[in-house]
């Protein structure tokens, strides 16, 4: 979701921009979150 952040208004665009670029490369972003820890895994195919 573009612009989403738990830290307030006007934030949260960084991950959205990364997602756009990863999709341009036919890649994917996965997220796993538990209290106190969030992990993002970015996968892009080898060219």
mmCIF entry with sequence, helices, sheets and N, C-alpha, C, O atoms, coordinates in Angstrom:
data_MODEL
# 
_entry.id   MODEL 
# 
_entity.id                         1 
_entity.type                       polymer 
_entity.pdbx_number_of_molecules   1 
# 
_entity_poly.entity_id                      1 
_entity_poly.type                           'polypeptide(L)' 
_entity_poly.nstd_linkage                   no 
_entity_poly.nstd_monomer                   no 
_entity_poly.pdbx_seq_one_letter_code       
;(UNK)(UNK)(UNK)(UNK)(UNK)(UNK)(UNK)(UNK)(UNK)(UNK)(UNK)(UNK)(UNK)(UNK)(UNK)(UNK)
(UNK)(UNK)(UNK)(UNK)(UNK)(UNK)(UNK)(UNK)(UNK)(UNK)(UNK)(UNK)(UNK)(UNK)(UNK)(UNK)
(UNK)(UNK)(UNK)(UNK)(UNK)(UNK)(UNK)(UNK)(UNK)(UNK)(UNK)(UNK)(UNK)(UNK)(UNK)
;
_entity_poly.pdbx_seq_one_letter_code_can   XXXXXXXXXXXXXXXXXXXXXXXXXXXXXXXXXXXXXXXXXXXXXXX 
_entity_poly.pdbx_strand_id                 A 
# 
loop_
_entity_poly_seq.entity_id 
_entity_poly_seq.num 
_entity_poly_seq.mon_id 
_entity_poly_seq.hetero 
1 1  UNK n 
1 2  UNK n 
1 3  UNK n 
1 4  UNK n 
1 5  UNK n 
1 6  UNK n 
1 7  UNK n 
1 8  UNK n 
1 9  UNK n 
1 10 UNK n 
1 11 UNK n 
1 12 UNK n 
1 13 UNK n 
1 14 UNK n 
1 15 UNK n 
1 16 UNK n 
1 17 UNK n 
1 18 UNK n 
1 19 UNK n 
1 20 UNK n 
1 21 UNK n 
1 22 UNK n 
1 23 UNK n 
1 24 UNK n 
1 25 UNK n 
1 26 UNK n 
1 27 UNK n 
1 28 UNK n 
1 29 UNK n 
1 30 UNK n 
1 31 UNK n 
1 32 UNK n 
1 33 UNK n 
1 34 UNK n 
1 35 UNK n 
1 36 UNK n 
1 37 UNK n 
1 38 UNK n 
1 39 UNK n 
1 40 UNK n 
1 41 UNK n 
1 42 UNK n 
1 43 UNK n 
1 44 UNK n 
1 45 UNK n 
1 46 UNK n 
1 47 UNK n 
# 
_struct_asym.id          A 
_struct_asym.entity_id   1 
# 
_struct_conf.conf_type_id            HELX_P 
_struct_conf.id                      HELX_P1 
_struct_conf.pdbx_PDB_helix_id       AA1 
_struct_conf.beg_label_comp_id       UNK 
_struct_conf.beg_label_asym_id       A 
_struct_conf.beg_label_seq_id        13 
_struct_conf.pdbx_beg_PDB_ins_code   ? 
_struct_conf.end_label_comp_id       UNK 
_struct_conf.end_label_asym_id       A 
_struct_conf.end_label_seq_id        24 
_struct_conf.pdbx_end_PDB_ins_code   ? 
_struct_conf.beg_auth_comp_id        UNK 
_struct_conf.beg_auth_asym_id        A 
_struct_conf.beg_auth_seq_id         13 
_struct_conf.end_auth_comp_id        UNK 
_struct_conf.end_auth_asym_id        A 
_struct_conf.end_auth_seq_id         24 
_struct_conf.pdbx_PDB_helix_class    1 
_struct_conf.details                 ? 
_struct_conf.pdbx_PDB_helix_length   12 
# 
_struct_conf_type.id          HELX_P 
_struct_conf_type.criteria    ? 
_struct_conf_type.reference   ? 
# 
_struct_sheet.id               AA1 
_struct_sheet.type             ? 
_struct_sheet.number_strands   2 
_struct_sheet.details          ? 
# 
_struct_sheet_order.sheet_id     AA1 
_struct_sheet_order.range_id_1   1 
_struct_sheet_order.range_id_2   2 
_struct_sheet_order.offset       ? 
_struct_sheet_order.sense        anti-parallel 
# 
loop_
_struct_sheet_range.sheet_id 
_struct_sheet_range.id 
_struct_sheet_range.beg_label_comp_id 
_struct_sheet_range.beg_label_asym_id 
_struct_sheet_range.beg_label_seq_id 
_struct_sheet_range.pdbx_beg_PDB_ins_code 
_struct_sheet_range.end_label_comp_id 
_struct_sheet_range.end_label_asym_id 
_struct_sheet_range.end_label_seq_id 
_struct_sheet_range.pdbx_end_PDB_ins_code 
_struct_sheet_range.beg_auth_comp_id 
_struct_sheet_range.beg_auth_asym_id 
_struct_sheet_range.beg_auth_seq_id 
_struct_sheet_range.end_auth_comp_id 
_struct_sheet_range.end_auth_asym_id 
_struct_sheet_range.end_auth_seq_id 
AA1 1 UNK A 28 ? UNK A 34 ? UNK A 28 UNK A 34 
AA1 2 UNK A 37 ? UNK A 43 ? UNK A 37 UNK A 43 
# 
loop_
_atom_site.group_PDB 
_atom_site.id 
_atom_site.type_symbol 
_atom_site.label_atom_id 
_atom_site.label_alt_id 
_atom_site.label_comp_id 
_atom_site.label_asym_id 
_atom_site.label_entity_id 
_atom_site.label_seq_id 
_atom_site.pdbx_PDB_ins_code 
_atom_site.Cartn_x 
_atom_site.Cartn_y 
_atom_site.Cartn_z 
_atom_site.occupancy 
_atom_site.B_iso_or_equiv 
_atom_site.pdbx_formal_charge 
_atom_site.auth_seq_id 
_atom_site.auth_comp_id 
_atom_site.auth_asym_id 
_atom_site.auth_atom_id 
_atom_site.pdbx_PDB_model_num 
ATOM 1   N N  . UNK A 1 1  ? 0.850  -1.165  0.000   1.00 0.00 ? 1  UNK A N  1 
ATOM 2   C CA . UNK A 1 1  ? 0.000  0.000   0.000   1.00 0.00 ? 1  UNK A CA 1 
ATOM 3   C C  . UNK A 1 1  ? 0.907  1.244   0.000   1.00 0.00 ? 1  UNK A C  1 
ATOM 4   O O  . UNK A 1 1  ? 1.787  1.378   0.851   1.00 0.00 ? 1  UNK A O  1 
ATOM 5   N N  . UNK A 1 2  ? 0.691  2.105   -0.920  1.00 0.00 ? 2  UNK A N  1 
ATOM 6   C CA . UNK A 1 2  ? 1.514  3.298   -1.043  1.00 0.00 ? 2  UNK A CA 1 
ATOM 7   C C  . UNK A 1 2  ? 1.272  4.251   0.123   1.00 0.00 ? 2  UNK A C  1 
ATOM 8   O O  . UNK A 1 2  ? 0.134  4.579   0.457   1.00 0.00 ? 2  UNK A O  1 
ATOM 9   N N  . UNK A 1 3  ? 2.367  4.684   0.729   1.00 0.00 ? 3  UNK A N  1 
ATOM 10  C CA . UNK A 1 3  ? 2.286  5.683   1.776   1.00 0.00 ? 3  UNK A CA 1 
ATOM 11  C C  . UNK A 1 3  ? 1.846  5.178   3.129   1.00 0.00 ? 3  UNK A C  1 
ATOM 12  O O  . UNK A 1 3  ? 1.558  5.996   4.003   1.00 0.00 ? 3  UNK A O  1 
ATOM 13  N N  . UNK A 1 4  ? 1.777  3.879   3.354   1.00 0.00 ? 4  UNK A N  1 
ATOM 14  C CA . UNK A 1 4  ? 1.347  3.359   4.650   1.00 0.00 ? 4  UNK A CA 1 
ATOM 15  C C  . UNK A 1 4  ? 2.519  3.352   5.627   1.00 0.00 ? 4  UNK A C  1 
ATOM 16  O O  . UNK A 1 4  ? 3.626  2.938   5.279   1.00 0.00 ? 4  UNK A O  1 
ATOM 17  N N  . UNK A 1 5  ? 2.272  3.803   6.825   1.00 0.00 ? 5  UNK A N  1 
ATOM 18  C CA . UNK A 1 5  ? 3.269  3.755   7.885   1.00 0.00 ? 5  UNK A CA 1 
ATOM 19  C C  . UNK A 1 5  ? 2.564  3.775   9.225   1.00 0.00 ? 5  UNK A C  1 
ATOM 20  O O  . UNK A 1 5  ? 1.532  4.426   9.389   1.00 0.00 ? 5  UNK A O  1 
ATOM 21  N N  . UNK A 1 6  ? 3.125  3.060   10.176  1.00 0.00 ? 6  UNK A N  1 
ATOM 22  C CA . UNK A 1 6  ? 2.606  3.127   11.540  1.00 0.00 ? 6  UNK A CA 1 
ATOM 23  C C  . UNK A 1 6  ? 3.220  4.308   12.277  1.00 0.00 ? 6  UNK A C  1 
ATOM 24  O O  . UNK A 1 6  ? 2.884  4.554   13.435  1.00 0.00 ? 6  UNK A O  1 
ATOM 25  N N  . UNK A 1 7  ? 4.123  5.049   11.617  1.00 0.00 ? 7  UNK A N  1 
ATOM 26  C CA . UNK A 1 7  ? 4.831  6.162   12.249  1.00 0.00 ? 7  UNK A CA 1 
ATOM 27  C C  . UNK A 1 7  ? 4.201  7.520   11.954  1.00 0.00 ? 7  UNK A C  1 
ATOM 28  O O  . UNK A 1 7  ? 4.734  8.543   12.384  1.00 0.00 ? 7  UNK A O  1 
ATOM 29  N N  . UNK A 1 8  ? 3.084  7.558   11.234  1.00 0.00 ? 8  UNK A N  1 
ATOM 30  C CA . UNK A 1 8  ? 2.397  8.830   11.014  1.00 0.00 ? 8  UNK A CA 1 
ATOM 31  C C  . UNK A 1 8  ? 2.259  9.186   9.549   1.00 0.00 ? 8  UNK A C  1 
ATOM 32  O O  . UNK A 1 8  ? 2.677  8.443   8.661   1.00 0.00 ? 8  UNK A O  1 
ATOM 33  N N  . UNK A 1 9  ? 1.664  10.335  9.322   1.00 0.00 ? 9  UNK A N  1 
ATOM 34  C CA . UNK A 1 9  ? 1.390  10.833  7.972   1.00 0.00 ? 9  UNK A CA 1 
ATOM 35  C C  . UNK A 1 9  ? 2.665  11.188  7.216   1.00 0.00 ? 9  UNK A C  1 
ATOM 36  O O  . UNK A 1 9  ? 3.693  11.501  7.816   1.00 0.00 ? 9  UNK A O  1 
ATOM 37  N N  . UNK A 1 10 ? 2.577  11.134  5.871   1.00 0.00 ? 10 UNK A N  1 
ATOM 38  C CA . UNK A 1 10 ? 3.682  11.572  5.027   1.00 0.00 ? 10 UNK A CA 1 
ATOM 39  C C  . UNK A 1 10 ? 4.882  10.652  5.032   1.00 0.00 ? 10 UNK A C  1 
ATOM 40  O O  . UNK A 1 10 ? 5.986  11.077  4.691   1.00 0.00 ? 10 UNK A O  1 
ATOM 41  N N  . UNK A 1 11 ? 4.693  9.410   5.408   1.00 0.00 ? 11 UNK A N  1 
ATOM 42  C CA . UNK A 1 11 ? 5.786  8.445   5.480   1.00 0.00 ? 11 UNK A CA 1 
ATOM 43  C C  . UNK A 1 11 ? 5.370  7.194   4.723   1.00 0.00 ? 11 UNK A C  1 
ATOM 44  O O  . UNK A 1 11 ? 4.230  7.079   4.274   1.00 0.00 ? 11 UNK A O  1 
ATOM 45  N N  . UNK A 1 12 ? 6.304  6.256   4.585   1.00 0.00 ? 12 UNK A N  1 
ATOM 46  C CA . UNK A 1 12 ? 5.956  4.962   4.015   1.00 0.00 ? 12 UNK A CA 1 
ATOM 47  C C  . UNK A 1 12 ? 6.118  4.856   2.512   1.00 0.00 ? 12 UNK A C  1 
ATOM 48  O O  . UNK A 1 12 ? 5.654  3.882   1.921   1.00 0.00 ? 12 UNK A O  1 
ATOM 49  N N  . UNK A 1 13 ? 6.756  5.818   1.876   1.00 0.00 ? 13 UNK A N  1 
ATOM 50  C CA . UNK A 1 13 ? 6.919  5.746   0.420   1.00 0.00 ? 13 UNK A CA 1 
ATOM 51  C C  . UNK A 1 13 ? 8.123  4.917   0.005   1.00 0.00 ? 13 UNK A C  1 
ATOM 52  O O  . UNK A 1 13 ? 8.141  4.413   -1.118  1.00 0.00 ? 13 UNK A O  1 
ATOM 53  N N  . UNK A 1 14 ? 9.119  4.754   0.847   1.00 0.00 ? 14 UNK A N  1 
ATOM 54  C CA . UNK A 1 14 ? 10.341 4.033   0.487   1.00 0.00 ? 14 UNK A CA 1 
ATOM 55  C C  . UNK A 1 14 ? 10.085 2.611   0.027   1.00 0.00 ? 14 UNK A C  1 
ATOM 56  O O  . UNK A 1 14 ? 10.550 2.212   -1.040  1.00 0.00 ? 14 UNK A O  1 
ATOM 57  N N  . UNK A 1 15 ? 9.354  1.847   0.813   1.00 0.00 ? 15 UNK A N  1 
ATOM 58  C CA . UNK A 1 15 ? 9.079  0.461   0.449   1.00 0.00 ? 15 UNK A CA 1 
ATOM 59  C C  . UNK A 1 15 ? 8.212  0.384   -0.805  1.00 0.00 ? 15 UNK A C  1 
ATOM 60  O O  . UNK A 1 15 ? 8.371  -0.530  -1.613  1.00 0.00 ? 15 UNK A O  1 
ATOM 61  N N  . UNK A 1 16 ? 7.313  1.325   -0.968  1.00 0.00 ? 16 UNK A N  1 
ATOM 62  C CA . UNK A 1 16 ? 6.487  1.354   -2.179  1.00 0.00 ? 16 UNK A CA 1 
ATOM 63  C C  . UNK A 1 16 ? 7.374  1.515   -3.419  1.00 0.00 ? 16 UNK A C  1 
ATOM 64  O O  . UNK A 1 16 ? 7.170  0.830   -4.421  1.00 0.00 ? 16 UNK A O  1 
ATOM 65  N N  . UNK A 1 17 ? 8.343  2.406   -3.350  1.00 0.00 ? 17 UNK A N  1 
ATOM 66  C CA . UNK A 1 17 ? 9.254  2.622   -4.479  1.00 0.00 ? 17 UNK A CA 1 
ATOM 67  C C  . UNK A 1 17 ? 10.103 1.380   -4.753  1.00 0.00 ? 17 UNK A C  1 
ATOM 68  O O  . UNK A 1 17 ? 10.332 1.025   -5.909  1.00 0.00 ? 17 UNK A O  1 
ATOM 69  N N  . UNK A 1 18 ? 10.563 0.726   -3.697  1.00 0.00 ? 18 UNK A N  1 
ATOM 70  C CA . UNK A 1 18 ? 11.321 -0.521  -3.867  1.00 0.00 ? 18 UNK A CA 1 
ATOM 71  C C  . UNK A 1 18 ? 10.451 -1.567  -4.536  1.00 0.00 ? 18 UNK A C  1 
ATOM 72  O O  . UNK A 1 18 ? 10.903 -2.261  -5.446  1.00 0.00 ? 18 UNK A O  1 
ATOM 73  N N  . UNK A 1 19 ? 9.210  -1.688  -4.096  1.00 0.00 ? 19 UNK A N  1 
ATOM 74  C CA . UNK A 1 19 ? 8.282  -2.668  -4.682  1.00 0.00 ? 19 UNK A CA 1 
ATOM 75  C C  . UNK A 1 19 ? 8.090  -2.421  -6.179  1.00 0.00 ? 19 UNK A C  1 
ATOM 76  O O  . UNK A 1 19 ? 8.085  -3.363  -6.971  1.00 0.00 ? 19 UNK A O  1 
ATOM 77  N N  . UNK A 1 20 ? 7.933  -1.152  -6.563  1.00 0.00 ? 20 UNK A N  1 
ATOM 78  C CA . UNK A 1 20 ? 7.776  -0.826  -7.982  1.00 0.00 ? 20 UNK A CA 1 
ATOM 79  C C  . UNK A 1 20 ? 8.985  -1.283  -8.792  1.00 0.00 ? 20 UNK A C  1 
ATOM 80  O O  . UNK A 1 20 ? 8.833  -1.882  -9.856  1.00 0.00 ? 20 UNK A O  1 
ATOM 81  N N  . UNK A 1 21 ? 10.177 -1.002  -8.291  1.00 0.00 ? 21 UNK A N  1 
ATOM 82  C CA . UNK A 1 21 ? 11.394 -1.369  -9.018  1.00 0.00 ? 21 UNK A CA 1 
ATOM 83  C C  . UNK A 1 21 ? 11.573 -2.884  -9.085  1.00 0.00 ? 21 UNK A C  1 
ATOM 84  O O  . UNK A 1 21 ? 11.976 -3.418  -10.119 1.00 0.00 ? 21 UNK A O  1 
ATOM 85  N N  . UNK A 1 22 ? 11.278 -3.573  -7.993  1.00 0.00 ? 22 UNK A N  1 
ATOM 86  C CA . UNK A 1 22 ? 11.400 -5.035  -7.974  1.00 0.00 ? 22 UNK A CA 1 
ATOM 87  C C  . UNK A 1 22 ? 10.424 -5.658  -8.957  1.00 0.00 ? 22 UNK A C  1 
ATOM 88  O O  . UNK A 1 22 ? 10.779 -6.607  -9.656  1.00 0.00 ? 22 UNK A O  1 
ATOM 89  N N  . UNK A 1 23 ? 9.211  -5.149  -9.026  1.00 0.00 ? 23 UNK A N  1 
ATOM 90  C CA . UNK A 1 23 ? 8.232  -5.666  -9.988  1.00 0.00 ? 23 UNK A CA 1 
ATOM 91  C C  . UNK A 1 23 ? 8.662  -5.406  -11.426 1.00 0.00 ? 23 UNK A C  1 
ATOM 92  O O  . UNK A 1 23 ? 8.404  -6.223  -12.310 1.00 0.00 ? 23 UNK A O  1 
ATOM 93  N N  . UNK A 1 24 ? 9.322  -4.262  -11.664 1.00 0.00 ? 24 UNK A N  1 
ATOM 94  C CA . UNK A 1 24 ? 9.852  -3.958  -12.992 1.00 0.00 ? 24 UNK A CA 1 
ATOM 95  C C  . UNK A 1 24 ? 10.833 -5.044  -13.435 1.00 0.00 ? 24 UNK A C  1 
ATOM 96  O O  . UNK A 1 24 ? 10.951 -5.338  -14.624 1.00 0.00 ? 24 UNK A O  1 
ATOM 97  N N  . UNK A 1 25 ? 11.531 -5.632  -12.470 1.00 0.00 ? 25 UNK A N  1 
ATOM 98  C CA . UNK A 1 25 ? 12.513 -6.693  -12.744 1.00 0.00 ? 25 UNK A CA 1 
ATOM 99  C C  . UNK A 1 25 ? 11.889 -8.088  -12.664 1.00 0.00 ? 25 UNK A C  1 
ATOM 100 O O  . UNK A 1 25 ? 12.611 -9.084  -12.624 1.00 0.00 ? 25 UNK A O  1 
ATOM 101 N N  . UNK A 1 26 ? 10.556 -8.168  -12.641 1.00 0.00 ? 26 UNK A N  1 
ATOM 102 C CA . UNK A 1 26 ? 9.820  -9.436  -12.486 1.00 0.00 ? 26 UNK A CA 1 
ATOM 103 C C  . UNK A 1 26 ? 10.166 -10.148 -11.185 1.00 0.00 ? 26 UNK A C  1 
ATOM 104 O O  . UNK A 1 26 ? 10.191 -11.377 -11.120 1.00 0.00 ? 26 UNK A O  1 
ATOM 105 N N  . UNK A 1 27 ? 10.430 -9.363  -10.159 1.00 0.00 ? 27 UNK A N  1 
ATOM 106 C CA . UNK A 1 27 ? 10.766 -9.918  -8.848  1.00 0.00 ? 27 UNK A CA 1 
ATOM 107 C C  . UNK A 1 27 ? 9.590  -9.871  -7.901  1.00 0.00 ? 27 UNK A C  1 
ATOM 108 O O  . UNK A 1 27 ? 8.460  -9.580  -8.293  1.00 0.00 ? 27 UNK A O  1 
ATOM 109 N N  . UNK A 1 28 ? 9.881  -10.165 -6.636  1.00 0.00 ? 28 UNK A N  1 
ATOM 110 C CA . UNK A 1 28 ? 8.840  -10.239 -5.620  1.00 0.00 ? 28 UNK A CA 1 
ATOM 111 C C  . UNK A 1 28 ? 9.422  -9.806  -4.278  1.00 0.00 ? 28 UNK A C  1 
ATOM 112 O O  . UNK A 1 28 ? 10.620 -9.954  -4.034  1.00 0.00 ? 28 UNK A O  1 
ATOM 113 N N  . UNK A 1 29 ? 8.577  -9.277  -3.421  1.00 0.00 ? 29 UNK A N  1 
ATOM 114 C CA . UNK A 1 29 ? 8.948  -8.945  -2.050  1.00 0.00 ? 29 UNK A CA 1 
ATOM 115 C C  . UNK A 1 29 ? 8.008  -9.699  -1.120  1.00 0.00 ? 29 UNK A C  1 
ATOM 116 O O  . UNK A 1 29 ? 6.788  -9.651  -1.278  1.00 0.00 ? 29 UNK A O  1 
ATOM 117 N N  . UNK A 1 30 ? 8.587  -10.393 -0.154  1.00 0.00 ? 30 UNK A N  1 
ATOM 118 C CA . UNK A 1 30 ? 7.794  -11.087 0.862   1.00 0.00 ? 30 UNK A CA 1 
ATOM 119 C C  . UNK A 1 30 ? 8.096  -10.435 2.204   1.00 0.00 ? 30 UNK A C  1 
ATOM 120 O O  . UNK A 1 30 ? 9.210  -9.967  2.438   1.00 0.00 ? 30 UNK A O  1 
ATOM 121 N N  . UNK A 1 31 ? 7.110  -10.406 3.075   1.00 0.00 ? 31 UNK A N  1 
ATOM 122 C CA . UNK A 1 31 ? 7.301  -9.828  4.407   1.00 0.00 ? 31 UNK A CA 1 
ATOM 123 C C  . UNK A 1 31 ? 6.810  -10.814 5.452   1.00 0.00 ? 31 UNK A C  1 
ATOM 124 O O  . UNK A 1 31 ? 5.770  -11.453 5.294   1.00 0.00 ? 31 UNK A O  1 
ATOM 125 N N  . UNK A 1 32 ? 7.581  -10.920 6.520   1.00 0.00 ? 32 UNK A N  1 
ATOM 126 C CA . UNK A 1 32 ? 7.178  -11.741 7.656   1.00 0.00 ? 32 UNK A CA 1 
ATOM 127 C C  . UNK A 1 32 ? 7.365  -10.882 8.896   1.00 0.00 ? 32 UNK A C  1 
ATOM 128 O O  . UNK A 1 32 ? 8.447  -10.342 9.129   1.00 0.00 ? 32 UNK A O  1 
ATOM 129 N N  . UNK A 1 33 ? 6.313  -10.758 9.688   1.00 0.00 ? 33 UNK A N  1 
ATOM 130 C CA . UNK A 1 33 ? 6.365  -9.864  10.830  1.00 0.00 ? 33 UNK A CA 1 
ATOM 131 C C  . UNK A 1 33 ? 5.776  -10.529 12.067  1.00 0.00 ? 33 UNK A C  1 
ATOM 132 O O  . UNK A 1 33 ? 4.705  -11.134 12.034  1.00 0.00 ? 33 UNK A O  1 
ATOM 133 N N  . UNK A 1 34 ? 6.513  -10.392 13.142  1.00 0.00 ? 34 UNK A N  1 
ATOM 134 C CA . UNK A 1 34 ? 6.051  -10.812 14.462  1.00 0.00 ? 34 UNK A CA 1 
ATOM 135 C C  . UNK A 1 34 ? 6.376  -9.648  15.398  1.00 0.00 ? 34 UNK A C  1 
ATOM 136 O O  . UNK A 1 34 ? 7.220  -8.818  15.061  1.00 0.00 ? 34 UNK A O  1 
ATOM 137 N N  . UNK A 1 35 ? 5.744  -9.566  16.536  1.00 0.00 ? 35 UNK A N  1 
ATOM 138 C CA . UNK A 1 35 ? 6.043  -8.456  17.434  1.00 0.00 ? 35 UNK A CA 1 
ATOM 139 C C  . UNK A 1 35 ? 7.553  -8.318  17.698  1.00 0.00 ? 35 UNK A C  1 
ATOM 140 O O  . UNK A 1 35 ? 8.210  -9.258  18.145  1.00 0.00 ? 35 UNK A O  1 
ATOM 141 N N  . UNK A 1 36 ? 8.073  -7.134  17.412  1.00 0.00 ? 36 UNK A N  1 
ATOM 142 C CA . UNK A 1 36 ? 9.489  -6.867  17.651  1.00 0.00 ? 36 UNK A CA 1 
ATOM 143 C C  . UNK A 1 36 ? 10.420 -7.183  16.499  1.00 0.00 ? 36 UNK A C  1 
ATOM 144 O O  . UNK A 1 36 ? 11.617 -6.911  16.588  1.00 0.00 ? 36 UNK A O  1 
ATOM 145 N N  . UNK A 1 37 ? 9.896  -7.760  15.402  1.00 0.00 ? 37 UNK A N  1 
ATOM 146 C CA . UNK A 1 37 ? 10.772 -8.142  14.287  1.00 0.00 ? 37 UNK A CA 1 
ATOM 147 C C  . UNK A 1 37 ? 9.985  -8.191  12.974  1.00 0.00 ? 37 UNK A C  1 
ATOM 148 O O  . UNK A 1 37 ? 8.921  -8.806  12.896  1.00 0.00 ? 37 UNK A O  1 
ATOM 149 N N  . UNK A 1 38 ? 10.520 -7.541  11.958  1.00 0.00 ? 38 UNK A N  1 
ATOM 150 C CA . UNK A 1 38 ? 9.937  -7.594  10.622  1.00 0.00 ? 38 UNK A CA 1 
ATOM 151 C C  . UNK A 1 38 ? 11.049 -7.897  9.644   1.00 0.00 ? 38 UNK A C  1 
ATOM 152 O O  . UNK A 1 38 ? 12.106 -7.266  9.676   1.00 0.00 ? 38 UNK A O  1 
ATOM 153 N N  . UNK A 1 39 ? 10.807 -8.876  8.761   1.00 0.00 ? 39 UNK A N  1 
ATOM 154 C CA . UNK A 1 39 ? 11.814 -9.295  7.787   1.00 0.00 ? 39 UNK A CA 1 
ATOM 155 C C  . UNK A 1 39 ? 11.238 -9.210  6.382   1.00 0.00 ? 39 UNK A C  1 
ATOM 156 O O  . UNK A 1 39 ? 10.160 -9.735  6.104   1.00 0.00 ? 39 UNK A O  1 
ATOM 157 N N  . UNK A 1 40 ? 11.977 -8.539  5.499   1.00 0.00 ? 40 UNK A N  1 
ATOM 158 C CA . UNK A 1 40 ? 11.610 -8.441  4.084   1.00 0.00 ? 40 UNK A CA 1 
ATOM 159 C C  . UNK A 1 40 ? 12.571 -9.283  3.286   1.00 0.00 ? 40 UNK A C  1 
ATOM 160 O O  . UNK A 1 40 ? 13.781 -9.226  3.507   1.00 0.00 ? 40 UNK A O  1 
ATOM 161 N N  . UNK A 1 41 ? 12.046 -10.070 2.354   1.00 0.00 ? 41 UNK A N  1 
ATOM 162 C CA . UNK A 1 41 ? 12.869 -10.856 1.448   1.00 0.00 ? 41 UNK A CA 1 
ATOM 163 C C  . UNK A 1 41 ? 12.571 -10.396 0.029   1.00 0.00 ? 41 UNK A C  1 
ATOM 164 O O  . UNK A 1 41 ? 11.429 -10.452 -0.426  1.00 0.00 ? 41 UNK A O  1 
ATOM 165 N N  . UNK A 1 42 ? 13.612 -9.941  -0.666  1.00 0.00 ? 42 UNK A N  1 
ATOM 166 C CA . UNK A 1 42 ? 13.469 -9.459  -2.029  1.00 0.00 ? 42 UNK A CA 1 
ATOM 167 C C  . UNK A 1 42 ? 14.089 -10.503 -2.952  1.00 0.00 ? 42 UNK A C  1 
ATOM 168 O O  . UNK A 1 42 ? 15.242 -10.895 -2.772  1.00 0.00 ? 42 UNK A O  1 
ATOM 169 N N  . UNK A 1 43 ? 13.315 -10.949 -3.941  1.00 0.00 ? 43 UNK A N  1 
ATOM 170 C CA . UNK A 1 43 ? 13.798 -11.940 -4.905  1.00 0.00 ? 43 UNK A CA 1 
ATOM 171 C C  . UNK A 1 43 ? 13.655 -11.369 -6.301  1.00 0.00 ? 43 UNK A C  1 
ATOM 172 O O  . UNK A 1 43 ? 12.595 -10.860 -6.666  1.00 0.00 ? 43 UNK A O  1 
ATOM 173 N N  . UNK A 1 44 ? 14.728 -11.452 -7.086  1.00 0.00 ? 44 UNK A N  1 
ATOM 174 C CA . UNK A 1 44 ? 14.685 -11.066 -8.492  1.00 0.00 ? 44 UNK A CA 1 
ATOM 175 C C  . UNK A 1 44 ? 15.351 -12.170 -9.298  1.00 0.00 ? 44 UNK A C  1 
ATOM 176 O O  . UNK A 1 44 ? 16.347 -12.745 -8.858  1.00 0.00 ? 44 UNK A O  1 
ATOM 177 N N  . UNK A 1 45 ? 14.814 -12.471 -10.472 1.00 0.00 ? 45 UNK A N  1 
ATOM 178 C CA . UNK A 1 45 ? 15.402 -13.539 -11.278 1.00 0.00 ? 45 UNK A CA 1 
ATOM 179 C C  . UNK A 1 45 ? 16.771 -13.118 -11.841 1.00 0.00 ? 45 UNK A C  1 
ATOM 180 O O  . UNK A 1 45 ? 17.017 -11.941 -12.104 1.00 0.00 ? 45 UNK A O  1 
ATOM 181 N N  . UNK A 1 46 ? 17.637 -14.101 -12.015 1.00 0.00 ? 46 UNK A N  1 
ATOM 182 C CA . UNK A 1 46 ? 18.918 -13.837 -12.657 1.00 0.00 ? 46 UNK A CA 1 
ATOM 183 C C  . UNK A 1 46 ? 18.699 -13.512 -14.111 1.00 0.00 ? 46 UNK A C  1 
ATOM 184 O O  . UNK A 1 46 ? 17.859 -14.125 -14.769 1.00 0.00 ? 46 UNK A O  1 
ATOM 185 N N  . UNK A 1 47 ? 19.430 -12.573 -14.610 1.00 0.00 ? 47 UNK A N  1 
ATOM 186 C CA . UNK A 1 47 ? 19.281 -12.169 -16.022 1.00 0.00 ? 47 UNK A CA 1 
ATOM 187 C C  . UNK A 1 47 ? 20.123 -13.069 -16.900 1.00 0.00 ? 47 UNK A C  1 
ATOM 188 O O  . UNK A 1 47 ? 20.141 -12.900 -18.119 1.00 0.00 ? 47 UNK A O  1 
# 
